[in-house]
Amino acid sequence: MRIFWDREHATERVVIEPGEFHTASDDRVICTVLGSCVSVCLKDSTGPLAGMNHFMLPDAVSKDALFSSESGRYGINAMELLITELQQRGARRQDLVAKVFGGGHMLDIDGSASRIPTSNLTFAISYLKEEGIPILSKDVGGRWARRIAFHTRTNEVAVSRFVRKAVDVAHLENNYRRRIRRINGSNGFVLFDRRALP
């Protein structure tokens, strides 16, 4: 995670990587770049609290196994950590509203793993529906990467789609996927890794 001053918007800009999340109660811009990964932006509809995560399921998951598989636990943990931190800071679960982004088909992989972007999206949308959190908008799928900037005070999200350098995003996500699969296969299983990519 990197934090720096954004002169254009006269506020702090927070850049999150895969496996990270951030919450804020003041005016900030939370940014990330998405390929196959998904980000969910959550906003307290009654107050200033907001937050965003960035996650990927390490393997494709059938819709029936979204909430029971080892892979699905990554998504559950990503969502629960974000929601819990917002609640600890004063938000109520029933007041949260969501926006969903990402899930582009960027990974250079074959077979069932090529369905990971769809699994990521299906998980995020199904989880929010199950929790009764309304989705106000989404920009998902396709064959491009996205750069998103979540303005926490206004709940506006600026989305830029790009194909140029998208291969770099896919490379980073492939590395992240391999790392979390390796952790998943070891005795030291970690559900959600807040560190930035190496």
C-alpha positions as CSV (number, residue, x, y, z in Angstrom):
1,M,0.0,0.0,0.0
2,R,1.3,3.4,-0.9
3,I,0.0,6.8,0.3
4,F,0.9,10.1,-1.1
5,W,-0.6,13.6,-1.6
6,D,-2.7,14.1,-4.7
7,R,-2.3,17.7,-5.8
8,E,-5.0,17.6,-8.4
9,H,-7.7,16.6,-5.8
10,A,-6.0,18.2,-2.8
11,T,-6.3,15.0,-0.8
12,E,-4.5,11.8,0.1
13,R,-4.3,9.2,-2.6
14,V,-4.0,5.6,-1.4
15,V,-2.9,2.9,-3.9
16,I,-3.7,-0.7,-2.9
17,E,-2.4,-3.9,-4.5
18,P,-3.9,-7.4,-4.7
19,G,-4.6,-8.8,-1.3
20,E,-5.0,-5.4,0.3
21,F,-7.8,-3.1,1.5
22,H,-8.2,0.4,2.9
23,T,-10.9,2.3,4.7
24,A,-11.3,6.0,5.3
25,S,-13.6,8.4,7.1
26,D,-12.2,11.5,5.5
27,D,-11.9,12.7,1.9
28,R,-9.4,10.3,0.1
29,V,-8.9,8.7,-3.3
30,I,-8.4,5.0,-3.1
31,C,-6.8,3.6,-6.3
32,T,-5.8,0.3,-7.9
33,V,-5.3,-1.3,-11.2
34,L,-7.4,-4.4,-12.0
35,G,-7.2,-7.1,-14.6
36,S,-8.8,-10.4,-13.6
37,C,-9.0,-9.3,-9.9
38,V,-12.0,-7.6,-8.4
39,S,-12.4,-4.6,-6.3
40,V,-15.5,-3.9,-4.2
41,C,-16.1,-0.3,-3.1
42,L,-18.3,0.0,0.0
43,K,-19.8,3.2,1.3
44,D,-21.8,4.0,4.4
45,S,-24.9,5.6,2.9
46,T,-25.5,7.5,6.2
47,G,-22.1,8.8,6.9
48,P,-18.5,9.4,5.7
49,L,-17.1,5.9,6.1
50,A,-15.9,4.1,2.9
51,G,-13.5,1.4,1.9
52,M,-12.2,-0.7,-1.0
53,N,-10.5,-4.1,-1.4
54,H,-8.7,-5.8,-4.2
55,F,-8.8,-9.6,-4.3
56,M,-8.6,-12.7,-6.5
57,L,-9.7,-16.3,-6.0
58,P,-6.7,-18.5,-6.6
59,D,-8.7,-21.1,-8.6
60,A,-11.9,-21.2,-10.5
61,V,-14.9,-22.2,-8.4
62,S,-18.3,-23.5,-9.4
63,K,-21.3,-21.3,-8.3
64,D,-22.4,-24.1,-5.9
65,A,-19.1,-24.1,-4.1
66,L,-18.5,-20.3,-4.0
67,F,-18.8,-20.1,-0.2
68,S,-17.6,-23.6,0.8
69,S,-14.4,-24.1,-1.3
70,E,-10.8,-23.3,-0.1
71,S,-10.5,-20.8,-3.0
72,G,-13.8,-19.1,-2.1
73,R,-12.5,-18.4,1.4
74,Y,-10.1,-15.8,-0.1
75,G,-13.1,-13.8,-1.3
76,I,-15.0,-14.3,1.9
77,N,-12.1,-13.1,4.0
78,A,-11.5,-10.1,1.7
79,M,-15.0,-9.0,2.1
80,E,-15.3,-9.7,5.8
81,L,-12.1,-7.9,6.6
82,L,-13.3,-4.8,4.8
83,I,-16.8,-4.9,6.3
84,T,-15.5,-5.6,9.8
85,E,-13.1,-2.7,9.7
86,L,-15.9,-0.4,8.5
87,Q,-18.2,-1.7,11.3
88,Q,-15.4,-1.2,13.9
89,R,-15.2,2.4,12.8
90,G,-18.9,3.0,13.2
91,A,-20.7,1.9,10.0
92,R,-23.7,-0.5,10.2
93,R,-23.8,-3.4,7.8
94,Q,-27.4,-2.6,6.7
95,D,-26.3,0.9,5.6
96,L,-23.6,-0.2,3.2
97,V,-23.9,0.2,-0.5
98,A,-21.5,-1.3,-3.1
99,K,-19.8,-0.8,-6.5
100,V,-18.0,-3.6,-8.2
101,F,-15.1,-3.5,-10.7
102,G,-12.7,-5.7,-12.6
103,G,-12.9,-9.4,-13.6
104,G,-11.4,-8.8,-17.0
105,H,-10.0,-11.8,-18.9
106,M,-6.4,-11.0,-18.5
107,L,-4.7,-14.1,-17.2
108,D,-2.6,-16.1,-19.7
109,I,-3.8,-19.5,-18.5
110,D,-5.8,-22.4,-19.9
111,G,-8.3,-24.9,-18.7
112,S,-10.5,-24.3,-15.6
113,A,-8.2,-21.5,-14.4
114,S,-9.3,-19.4,-17.3
115,R,-12.6,-19.1,-15.5
116,I,-11.0,-17.3,-12.6
117,P,-12.2,-13.8,-13.7
118,T,-15.8,-15.1,-13.9
119,S,-15.5,-16.8,-10.5
120,N,-14.2,-13.6,-9.0
121,L,-17.2,-11.6,-10.3
122,T,-19.7,-14.3,-9.5
123,F,-18.3,-14.5,-6.0
124,A,-18.4,-10.7,-5.4
125,I,-21.9,-10.3,-6.7
126,S,-23.3,-13.4,-5.0
127,Y,-21.7,-12.4,-1.7
128,L,-23.2,-8.9,-1.8
129,K,-26.6,-10.3,-2.7
130,E,-26.4,-12.8,0.1
131,E,-25.5,-10.0,2.6
132,G,-28.2,-7.7,1.4
133,I,-25.8,-5.0,0.3
134,P,-27.2,-3.2,-2.8
135,I,-24.9,-2.8,-5.8
136,L,-25.3,0.7,-7.1
137,S,-23.1,0.2,-10.2
138,K,-20.5,-2.1,-11.8
139,D,-18.0,-2.1,-14.6
140,V,-16.9,-5.6,-15.1
141,G,-15.7,-8.3,-17.6
142,G,-14.2,-7.6,-21.0
143,R,-10.7,-8.1,-22.2
144,W,-9.0,-5.0,-20.8
145,A,-7.5,-3.8,-17.6
146,R,-9.0,-1.0,-15.5
147,R,-7.5,1.8,-13.4
148,I,-10.0,2.8,-10.8
149,A,-10.1,5.8,-8.4
150,F,-12.6,5.7,-5.6
151,H,-13.5,9.1,-4.1
152,T,-14.5,8.2,-0.6
153,R,-16.4,11.4,0.2
154,T,-18.6,11.5,-2.9
155,N,-18.8,7.7,-3.6
156,E,-17.8,8.5,-7.2
157,V,-15.5,6.0,-9.0
158,A,-13.4,7.1,-12.0
159,V,-12.7,4.2,-14.3
160,S,-10.1,4.1,-17.1
161,R,-10.0,1.1,-19.3
162,F,-6.8,0.2,-21.1
163,V,-5.2,-2.5,-23.3
164,R,-1.7,-1.1,-23.6
165,K,0.5,-2.5,-20.8
166,A,-2.4,-4.8,-19.8
167,V,0.1,-7.6,-20.2
168,D,2.0,-6.1,-17.2
169,V,-1.1,-6.3,-15.1
170,A,-1.7,-9.9,-16.2
171,H,1.9,-10.8,-15.3
172,L,1.5,-9.3,-11.8
173,E,-1.8,-11.1,-11.2
174,N,-0.3,-14.4,-12.4
175,N,2.6,-13.9,-9.9
176,Y,0.0,-13.1,-7.1
177,R,-2.1,-16.1,-8.0
178,R,0.9,-18.4,-7.9
179,R,1.9,-17.0,-4.5
180,I,-1.4,-17.4,-2.9
181,R,-1.8,-20.9,-4.3
182,R,1.6,-21.8,-2.9
183,I,0.6,-20.5,0.5
184,N,-2.7,-22.3,0.2
185,G,-0.9,-25.6,-0.4
186,S,1.5,-25.2,2.5
187,N,0.8,-25.7,6.2
188,G,1.0,-22.0,6.8
189,F,-2.3,-21.2,5.0
190,V,-3.0,-17.5,4.9
191,L,-6.5,-16.4,3.9
192,F,-5.7,-12.8,3.1
193,D,-2.3,-11.3,2.6
194,R,-2.1,-7.6,3.1
195,R,1.4,-7.3,1.7
196,A,2.0,-5.7,-1.6
197,L,3.3,-7.8,-4.5
198,P,7.0,-8.5,-4.5
